């Protein structure tokens, strides 16, 4: 499950929650209003000789029978 960051639009409180994508937004512990999911940076990166480097999907299929 991914880690999401939430912010309260009313009081500015922030919270990190480990939850599934479809789970409901948490309530703010300070003012009890619903929090909004925040877009933040991720540590995802593609490394190595992946499909983009070897043109996967662009292979010439004319010679195959």
Secondary structure, DSSP 8 states (H G I E B T S, - for coil): --EEEEE-TTT--EEEEE--TTS---B-TTT--B-EEE---------SS-TTTTTTT----TT--
